[in-house]
Structures are given as C-alpha cells and as structure tokens.
Amino acid sequence: MFTKLEAENALSQARAQTERRIARPSLPLLTNFSRSYATYQEARRHLPSGASSNIRVHAHDPFPILFKNGLGSRVRDLDENEYVDLLIAYGALILGHAHPAIVSAITDQLQNGSMLGTTTELEIEVAKKIQSMVPSAEMVSFSNTGTEATMEAVRIARAFIGREKLLKFEGHYHGHHDYVLFSVESPSVVAGLEQSPSKLPFYPGIPEEIAKTVVIAKWNDTAALEKVVRRNAADIAAIIMEPVLGSSGVILPDEDYLKSVREIADNYDVLLIFDEVLTGFRLAPGGAQEFYGVKPDLSCFAKALGGGAPIAAVTGRRDIMSMIGPGRIGYGGTYNGNSMCLAAAKATLRELTRNDDEAFSTCTPSEQESWKD
Ligand SMILES: Cc1ncc(COP(=O)(O)O)c(C=O)c1O
C-alpha cells in the first residue's frame, strides 16, 4: 500500500510530467480536430468520398485527420496538432518530409525542364544505380506508380511466355488495375479451400472475363501452391507476389518459402514477379530479393524509389526486358522517366546508399538498448 505522502508525490510527479509534455511544442495534447472535420465535410462536396484515393477515408472513422505540412519525421494537421508521421504517405517518404537533398534535386531540375519527352542521360544514370543495387535488375524500365509497374510487368510476362493467366496470392495487393484486384481480401467465411481458394473481386466493375485470367493461391503454403500451379501450368504466364506480405499486416515468408516458389516457377516454366513496391529500397538496398537471396524474373518498384515523387520501375532479366520495343512488347507513358522524378530518385538512392549503405545497416545491441529509454 502507498502511504498518503507517497501517493501525493506520485500524483504531483505525474502532473509535472504531463505539464512538461504539454509545454513541449512537439508533443501537444491532441484535443482539437475541428478544422480537419470542417475541411473534410467541404472535400466531400467536391471530391467523391472526400479524397482522391479510397484508402485515405477507409478506416478513418468518424472522419480522417487532414495534414497541412510535414518536415522530417513530423507532420502537422489543420488544427496545429503535431505528430510523428508513421504513415509516411503509405511508404513513399523513406527520407521523411521535405528532405533537403530531394528538395534541391527537384528545384534544380525544374529550372532545366521538368520533362523533356526523350531519353535522357539522367534516365541512364538512375537505371545504372538501380542495376547496381537490385540483384535481378539486368535492365530497367521506368513508369510512374506501382500500379503501372505491375500492370506492365504482367503484360511483359504474358507476352514473353505466351500464356494468359496470372497467379496471385490471397491478401496481396498489387495496385489498382483490374488484372490484380482479386482476393486482395479473403475473409475466412468465404475464402474456400487451401488448394482452390475462392476468387473474390475487390470491387464491382471488374469484368467477369478478367476474372478468368486470374488464378488464386494461398500464400506461404508450398504444397498448396505446387498443386495450383500443376493444375493450371498450361495457362499460367507468371506468379506475382509481395515477397514480404505488407498489405495484410506484415507477414514474413516462411523459411525457404521464396526459394520453393522460385523452384516451382522454374519447374513449370512460369515467370516469377516480385512486387517490391513496399520492400524495395527499404528491406535492403536491393529489396527483399537481396535480403532473402532469391532472384525473381521481373520486379516492380515504386514508393521509396522516388522519396515522395511519383516514379516506378520494372526491372528484370535482360532476355525478357529486351523484348520490350516497337512491334514487340508494348510499353509506354507520357510521364515515364520524366526528369523531375528521376532527379528525386537519384537523390533518394544517393542518400540511402551513402557511407556504404549505412541507412540499411542493422543497429548494434547498444543502440537497441539506448532506444528503450
Ligand atoms: C505491394 C504494392 N504493390 C503495388 C502498389 C500500388 O502502388 P501505387 O499506389 O503507387 O499505384 C502498392 C500500393 O500501396 C503496394 O503496396
């Protein structure tokens, strides 16, 4: 039991602590969200659901908090509440907000033309940097978003292998084109059997005919995958996956699972696509493929690549990628490889690999100890 004096001391210490927290401008008590609320109501009158991407309102009941600026690791909302930003724009801001290297790279490039509409030396330079970092990147092709990168990769795989179906896993998200919007969520009540999971469209509006081009498999289950691939081998062009599942909470691949998938793909002459939009330039300099030592045939990168600028890349085997070109495999986009985003990517990759990839080094035990305080 506390004595009365001890209880009073504990209480006054707690009060003092709270006052110190309130006094520190970086840790205010979050009490007021009125401007976020009012602005969201206005947004709903002009933008469908009040946002340009469903995830920005989905699961933000009763209304989303709206940010007005960010610097480094912090963001400020419309009501002047300040936060440590763990959202980091869904993974894009690997260097935080308004990193000086990115700000100056974009500013300098804007003064020399945001986009030139031709191949540029900067494009070759960033491609070379990616090749030096990503183990399977024998060639590189730029686009703007993760959605575009996976869409292009799927088409490249289909054209190269000459089959139409794509195998994707339950719970994996690969962007917003129809070919991959199946079983992004697989609620257990309708998920089906392990060896023949239900195929669940994520939205209305996806043609039935597209569903016929998609085969669903359970992830992290080698035996189930082998059965599904064997059954559909004559039709499957590629297996696509997030090598670390980040879109259904973070689920690591079981030991040697990625190696087993690589073997299954090789045994049935099916291409393996790693969607490294979340893991790329984050898990290791060369993404999950470097971290786990498994080389896919094609890979997709976005998010961290541009440190906040919209740029993406498809990379892969030279014999596959070199089939892209006029009259062969189609690839295009007005904004692909634009100089402004390439400048941001160059700055981001330079910062990430500074001092022998220091940003990726595992922390020492003494650093871990100091973080506990
Ligand atoms: C694994 C993965 N792939 C693809 C995408 C699509 O990328 P984007 O939103 O840039 O189109 C995302 C986006 O969250 C993703 O997490």
PDBQT file of the ligand as one rigid body, heavy atoms in Angstrom, charges set to zero:
ROOT
HETATM    1  C1  LIG A 401       2.745  -4.004 -52.739  1.00  0.00    +0.000 C 
HETATM    2  C2  LIG A 401       2.128  -2.898 -53.546  1.00  0.00    +0.000 A 
HETATM    3  N1  LIG A 401       2.094  -3.008 -54.877  1.00  0.00    +0.000 NA
HETATM    4  C3  LIG A 401       1.561  -2.040 -55.653  1.00  0.00    +0.000 A 
HETATM    5  C4  LIG A 401       1.019  -0.907 -55.088  1.00  0.00    +0.000 A 
HETATM    6  C5  LIG A 401       0.432   0.166 -55.957  1.00  0.00    +0.000 C 
HETATM    7  O1  LIG A 401       1.275   1.264 -55.945  1.00  0.00    +0.000 OA
HETATM    8  P1  LIG A 401       0.681   2.715 -56.325  1.00  0.00    +0.000 P 
HETATM    9  O2  LIG A 401      -0.235   3.096 -55.211  1.00  0.00    +0.000 OA
HETATM   10  O3  LIG A 401       1.902   3.581 -56.434  1.00  0.00    +0.000 OA
HETATM   11  O4  LIG A 401      -0.012   2.583 -57.618  1.00  0.00    +0.000 OA
HETATM   12  C6  LIG A 401       1.017  -0.756 -53.700  1.00  0.00    +0.000 A 
HETATM   13  C7  LIG A 401       0.416   0.430 -53.063  1.00  0.00    +0.000 C 
HETATM   14  O5  LIG A 401       0.167   0.511 -51.899  1.00  0.00    +0.000 OA
HETATM   15  C8  LIG A 401       1.587  -1.782 -52.902  1.00  0.00    +0.000 A 
HETATM   16  O6  LIG A 401       1.603  -1.687 -51.572  1.00  0.00    +0.000 OA
ENDROOT
TORSDOF 0
